[in-house]
Every structure is written in C-alpha cells, then in structure tokens.
Amino acid sequence: MWRLAAETGVLDVNSRYSYLIWCRDFAATSVVARLDDQVVGFITGYRRPEAPDTLLVWQVAVGEAARGRGVAGRMLDTLWSQVTDIAFMETTVTPDNEASIAMFTAFARRNSTAIHRSDLFPGELLGDGHEPENLYRIGPIPNEGR
C-alpha cells in the first residue's frame, strides 16, 4: 500500500508503519485489489466516531497496471457493500483531482443519491503548498441489496 500511495504521485504518503497499523485496525472498513498476486489498488476508510452511520474514505490508490479498468469504482462498491449500518459516505478531495471527483460522483449516481461538496480544510492549514481539501458527503445511500 505504501508503494502504491507513493507511485500515484498525488496522495499524501504516510509511513509504512501507518499502513500496517491501518491494515490491522481498519481492515473491515478498507479494501485491497489484487491482480496476479500483486496488490494493484486499495481504499482505506473508517467509521467516523462522531457519526457512526458515516464511512469516511481516506485514501484511494490504483497502480499503473490496473488504471483505466474500473478498479477504483469496483473497490468503492465492494467497500460500501461490506460495511454495514451506514447511510453516508464522506471523503476529502482537492479541487484539482478530477479523477476522484468523477469516481465519487459516479458512485453517488449508481446509488441514486446526492453528493454535496463543502469546504473543509483550507490549503494554508495543510501547509507546504497543499491544495484545499473539500468535503464530499454522499447520501443517504439506500441499503437495498446490502
């Protein structure tokens, strides 16, 4: 996961240790995609402590070998189907990340629900020339078929 995050060139890369802890403590709210026994994608997420009906998607990564095959969308659908008792999905996206915006918008469309964008963290708060992080809240998402 650490390697994939670094290879994207757009994700904030965390320590290898943090990805290992994430896999141990948040496996039920995360997914990994494999192709020929190689990890080619992942989504990390968690249930928000203050809003237990909300799944926050933290990072989405797809390796070069799997891009353009719909892997990210399928991972998002898989994640949604495996986490029970939630009605909303949230994520943060920088304004220039058109691929992520399109993926989450398509997820909302597939689930016949709304997606709302609001300002969350301004760039100057994140430092180092980081773009602002906008909050995307999807839902409520129907539970049919889950």
Secondary structure, 3 states (H helix, E strand, C coil): CHHHHHHHCCCCCCCHHHHHHHHHHCHHHCEEEEECCEEEEEEEEEEECCEEEEEEEEEEEECHHHCCCCHHHHHHHHHHHHCCCCCEEEEEECCCCHHHHHHHHHHHHHCCCCEEEEEEECHHHHCCCCCCEEEEEECCCCCCCC
